[in-house]
Amino acid sequence: MQTLNLLESQTYEYNAFKIFDLNNKDNAHRKLALMEQLQCTLELDKILNIFAIEATKYVSFSGLYFTQGDVRTAIRGSRPGRSERQFELKINNEFLGLLTYAINSPISLTNFNVLEELHQYIVHPINNAIQYKNAMSLAMQDGLTGLANRRYFDEQLKRAMHHANRQKHQVGLVVADLNKFKVINDTFGHHVGDEILKGFAKALELSVRDSDSVFRFGGDEFAIIVEEASQESLCMIEARIKKALATDALLTKYDVGCSLGYTFMHRADDEKSFFERADQALYQQKFSQPTALSLV
């Protein structure tokens, strides 16, 4: 199947009040309704689905996609067409992203011009959705290590527990902290302490599977949600963490060690009881057998 990629980079002066300057009042009302619907959500996929309903009146397409760097979304049920038509979306002549139609038949010049006008109704809602997503990502991220923070952990733990119950899978929770971190911080200064925290965060990320999630609560406290967990998978994570600590130049220089505690979710658990049991395992391990992963 041949794919045609055409970039349209024309820009048009846009005035929202032009929607009233139309001969056809029905068109004006429909476009006003479209604007109102597009402004009722900050979810990018919903914006694209709302827009697609209007766009189908002017072009036959089997898929509609928006891309901007790592941001990618598509309407429900999108699939390849006979060819593609791409439009550059811009705000004040600054590139916002690409809107791609998987088309099944050529777009007439008249409908092409209508689409160009309709795109002006979607650029600001898309931009708002992207800015909102970026702001939420920052709110869920630890500023020092780049890991997800405690707020995001609470959301993901609830989601993982719900998924495990539904799919009849085990979910494991590992909590970790650094041994004698306060001594290191006080002796060598906060700059060294920060570098050690970043190094330990990297060690944890390198020790888990793609399906697992690593979080920093603050200070030297960390957690890992292990989905579809088993005794074997948790022991493997423990071994990888030990290896990462032993091979990192900065962590070995300051003789950084850690304590780990883990547990599996019980059917009667809520998020609080699940976490508290893992935390209890951590402190049992910390003050008893510093070389072994502790389970409660």
C-alpha positions as CSV (number, residue, x, y, z in Angstrom):
1,M,0.0,0.0,0.0
2,Q,1.5,3.3,-1.1
3,T,1.6,6.1,1.5
4,L,1.5,9.7,0.5
5,N,2.9,12.2,3.0
6,L,2.1,15.8,2.3
7,L,3.0,18.5,4.7
8,E,0.7,21.6,4.7
9,S,2.3,24.5,6.6
10,Q,0.1,27.3,5.5
11,T,-1.0,29.6,8.3
12,Y,-4.1,31.6,8.5
13,E,-5.1,34.6,10.6
14,Y,-7.7,33.3,12.9
15,N,-10.5,35.1,14.7
16,A,-12.9,33.1,16.8
17,F,-15.7,35.6,16.0
18,K,-15.5,34.7,12.3
19,I,-17.7,31.7,13.0
20,F,-20.6,34.2,13.1
21,D,-19.6,35.8,9.8
22,L,-21.1,33.0,7.7
23,N,-24.0,33.0,5.3
24,N,-25.3,29.7,6.6
25,K,-26.5,30.0,10.2
26,D,-26.6,26.2,10.6
27,N,-22.9,26.1,9.9
28,A,-22.3,28.9,12.4
29,H,-24.2,27.0,15.1
30,R,-22.4,23.8,14.3
31,K,-19.0,25.4,14.6
32,L,-19.9,27.2,17.8
33,A,-21.1,23.8,19.2
34,L,-17.8,22.3,18.1
35,M,-15.8,25.0,19.9
36,E,-17.8,24.5,23.1
37,Q,-17.3,20.7,23.0
38,L,-13.6,21.0,22.4
39,Q,-13.2,23.2,25.4
40,C,-15.0,20.8,27.8
41,T,-12.1,18.4,28.2
42,L,-8.3,18.5,28.8
43,E,-7.9,14.9,27.6
44,L,-6.1,14.8,24.2
45,D,-7.8,11.7,22.9
46,K,-11.2,13.0,23.7
47,I,-10.5,16.3,21.9
48,L,-9.4,14.3,18.8
49,N,-12.5,12.1,18.9
50,I,-14.8,15.2,19.2
51,F,-13.1,16.9,16.3
52,A,-13.2,13.7,14.2
53,I,-17.0,13.7,14.2
54,E,-17.0,17.1,12.5
55,A,-14.1,16.3,10.2
56,T,-15.9,13.2,8.8
57,K,-18.4,15.5,7.1
58,Y,-15.6,16.7,4.8
59,V,-13.1,13.9,4.3
60,S,-13.3,10.1,4.2
61,F,-10.7,8.7,6.6
62,S,-10.0,5.5,8.5
63,G,-7.7,7.0,11.1
64,L,-6.8,10.4,12.6
65,Y,-3.6,10.9,14.5
66,F,-1.9,13.7,16.4
67,T,1.8,13.7,17.2
68,Q,4.2,16.1,18.9
69,G,7.5,14.6,19.9
70,D,6.7,11.8,22.4
71,V,3.0,12.9,22.6
72,R,1.0,10.6,20.3
73,T,-2.7,9.9,20.3
74,A,-5.4,8.7,17.8
75,I,-9.1,8.4,17.6
76,R,-10.8,5.2,18.6
77,G,-10.5,2.4,16.0
78,S,-7.9,4.2,13.8
79,R,-6.4,2.0,11.1
80,P,-4.3,2.7,8.0
81,G,-5.9,4.1,4.9
82,R,-4.9,4.1,1.2
83,S,-2.7,7.1,1.8
84,E,-2.0,9.8,4.4
85,R,-2.5,13.6,4.4
86,Q,-0.6,15.5,7.1
87,F,-1.2,19.0,8.3
88,E,1.1,21.1,10.4
89,L,-0.8,22.7,13.3
90,K,0.6,26.1,14.5
91,I,-0.2,28.7,17.1
92,N,1.2,32.2,16.3
93,N,3.4,30.6,13.6
94,E,4.9,28.2,16.2
95,F,4.7,24.5,15.4
96,L,2.3,22.6,17.7
97,G,2.2,19.2,16.1
98,L,1.1,17.1,13.1
99,L,-2.4,16.1,12.4
100,T,-2.5,13.0,10.1
101,Y,-5.5,11.7,8.2
102,A,-5.4,8.1,7.0
103,I,-7.6,8.8,3.9
104,N,-9.4,6.5,1.5
105,S,-10.1,9.0,-1.2
106,P,-8.7,12.4,-2.3
107,I,-9.7,15.5,-0.5
108,S,-11.4,18.1,-2.7
109,L,-10.1,21.6,-2.8
110,T,-13.3,22.9,-1.2
111,N,-13.1,20.4,1.7
112,F,-9.4,21.0,2.0
113,N,-10.1,24.6,2.7
114,V,-12.8,23.7,5.2
115,L,-10.4,21.4,7.1
116,E,-7.8,24.2,7.2
117,E,-10.4,26.4,8.9
118,L,-11.6,23.7,11.2
119,H,-8.0,23.1,12.4
120,Q,-8.0,26.6,13.8
121,Y,-10.7,25.4,16.2
122,I,-8.6,22.5,17.6
123,V,-5.2,24.0,18.0
124,H,-5.9,25.8,21.3
125,P,-7.7,22.9,22.9
126,I,-4.8,20.6,21.9
127,N,-2.3,23.0,23.3
128,N,-4.2,23.3,26.5
129,A,-4.3,19.5,26.8
130,I,-0.6,19.2,26.3
131,Q,0.2,21.9,28.8
132,Y,-2.1,20.3,31.3
133,K,-0.5,16.9,30.8
134,N,3.0,18.4,31.2
135,A,2.0,20.1,34.4
136,M,0.5,16.9,35.8
137,S,3.6,15.0,34.9
138,L,5.7,17.5,36.9
139,A,3.3,17.3,39.8
140,M,3.8,13.5,39.9
141,Q,7.6,13.6,39.5
142,D,10.3,13.9,42.1
143,G,12.4,16.9,41.2
144,L,15.8,15.5,42.3
145,T,15.8,11.9,40.9
146,G,13.2,12.1,38.2
147,L,11.3,9.2,39.7
148,A,7.6,9.3,40.2
149,N,6.7,10.7,43.6
150,R,4.5,9.6,46.6
151,R,1.4,11.2,45.1
152,Y,1.7,9.2,41.9
153,F,2.6,6.1,44.0
154,D,-0.7,6.3,45.8
155,E,-2.6,6.4,42.4
156,Q,-0.6,3.6,40.9
157,L,-0.8,1.3,43.9
158,K,-4.6,1.5,43.9
159,R,-4.6,0.8,40.1
160,A,-2.2,-2.1,40.5
161,M,-4.2,-3.7,43.3
162,H,-7.4,-3.3,41.3
163,H,-5.8,-4.9,38.2
164,A,-4.4,-7.8,40.3
165,N,-7.8,-8.6,41.7
166,R,-9.4,-8.4,38.4
167,Q,-6.8,-10.5,36.6
168,K,-6.1,-12.9,39.5
169,H,-2.5,-11.9,39.6
170,Q,-0.1,-11.3,42.4
171,V,1.2,-7.8,43.0
172,G,4.3,-7.2,45.1
173,L,5.5,-4.1,46.9
174,V,9.1,-3.5,47.8
175,V,10.2,-0.6,50.1
176,A,13.8,0.5,50.4
177,D,15.9,3.0,52.2
178,L,19.6,3.7,52.5
179,N,21.6,2.6,55.4
180,K,23.3,5.3,57.5
181,F,22.4,7.9,54.8
182,K,22.1,10.7,57.4
183,V,25.7,10.1,58.5
184,I,26.9,10.3,54.9
185,N,24.8,13.5,54.3
186,D,26.1,15.1,57.5
187,T,29.7,14.1,56.9
188,F,30.1,14.9,53.2
189,G,27.4,17.5,52.6
190,H,24.1,17.7,50.9
191,H,25.6,17.9,47.4
192,V,27.1,14.4,47.9
193,G,23.9,13.2,49.5
194,D,21.9,14.4,46.5
195,E,24.3,12.6,44.1
196,I,24.0,9.4,46.1
197,L,20.2,9.6,46.0
198,K,20.3,10.1,42.2
199,G,22.7,7.2,41.9
200,F,20.5,4.9,44.0
201,A,17.4,5.9,42.0
202,K,19.2,4.9,38.8
203,A,20.3,1.6,40.4
204,L,16.7,0.8,41.3
205,E,15.5,1.7,37.8
206,L,18.1,-0.6,36.3
207,S,17.0,-3.4,38.6
208,V,13.4,-3.7,37.7
209,R,11.4,-4.9,34.7
210,D,9.6,-2.6,32.3
211,S,6.3,-3.5,33.9
212,D,7.5,-2.5,37.4
213,S,7.4,1.1,38.7
214,V,9.9,2.9,41.0
215,F,9.0,5.8,43.3
216,R,10.8,8.1,45.7
217,F,8.8,9.2,48.7
218,G,11.3,11.8,49.9
219,G,14.5,11.6,51.9
220,D,16.1,8.2,51.3
221,E,12.8,6.3,51.1
222,F,11.9,4.5,47.9
223,A,9.3,2.0,46.7
224,I,8.8,-0.4,43.8
225,I,5.4,-1.8,42.6
226,V,6.0,-5.2,41.1
227,E,3.1,-6.3,38.9
228,E,2.5,-10.0,38.2
229,A,4.9,-10.7,41.0
230,S,6.4,-13.9,42.2
231,Q,9.0,-14.9,44.8
232,E,11.4,-15.5,41.9
233,S,10.9,-12.0,40.4
234,L,11.4,-10.3,43.8
235,C,14.5,-12.2,44.5
236,M,15.8,-11.3,41.1
237,I,15.1,-7.6,41.8
238,E,17.0,-7.9,45.1
239,A,20.0,-9.5,43.3
240,R,20.1,-6.8,40.7
241,I,19.9,-4.0,43.2
242,K,22.9,-5.5,45.1
243,K,24.8,-5.8,41.9
244,A,24.0,-2.2,40.9
245,L,25.2,-0.9,44.3
246,A,28.4,-2.9,44.0
247,T,29.2,-1.7,40.5
248,D,28.4,2.0,40.8
249,A,31.5,4.0,41.3
250,L,29.9,6.7,43.5
251,L,27.9,4.3,45.6
252,T,30.9,2.1,46.3
253,K,33.1,5.1,47.1
254,Y,30.8,6.0,50.0
255,D,30.0,2.4,50.8
256,V,26.3,2.9,50.3
257,G,24.1,0.1,51.4
258,C,20.3,-0.3,51.5
259,S,17.6,-2.2,53.3
260,L,14.7,-3.8,51.5
261,G,11.4,-5.2,52.7
262,Y,8.6,-6.7,50.6
263,T,5.2,-8.2,50.8
264,F,2.5,-9.6,48.5
265,M,-1.0,-8.2,48.4
266,H,-3.6,-10.1,50.4
267,R,-7.2,-10.2,49.2
268,A,-8.4,-8.2,52.3
269,D,-5.8,-5.5,51.8
270,D,-6.5,-1.9,51.1
271,E,-3.6,0.5,50.1
272,K,-2.8,1.4,53.7
273,S,-2.6,-2.1,55.1
274,F,-0.6,-3.3,52.0
275,F,2.0,-0.5,52.4
276,E,2.3,-0.8,56.2
277,R,3.1,-4.5,55.9
278,A,5.9,-3.9,53.4
279,D,7.2,-1.1,55.6
280,Q,7.2,-3.4,58.6
281,A,9.2,-5.9,56.6
282,L,11.7,-3.2,55.8
283,Y,12.3,-2.4,59.5
284,Q,12.5,-6.0,60.5
285,Q,15.2,-6.5,57.9
286,K,17.0,-3.3,58.7
287,F,17.5,-4.2,62.4
288,S,18.0,-8.0,62.1
289,Q,19.6,-9.4,58.9
290,P,21.0,-6.5,56.9
291,T,21.9,-8.7,53.9
292,A,18.6,-10.4,53.3
293,L,15.4,-9.3,51.8
294,S,12.6,-9.5,54.4
295,L,9.1,-10.7,53.8
296,V,6.1,-10.1,56.0
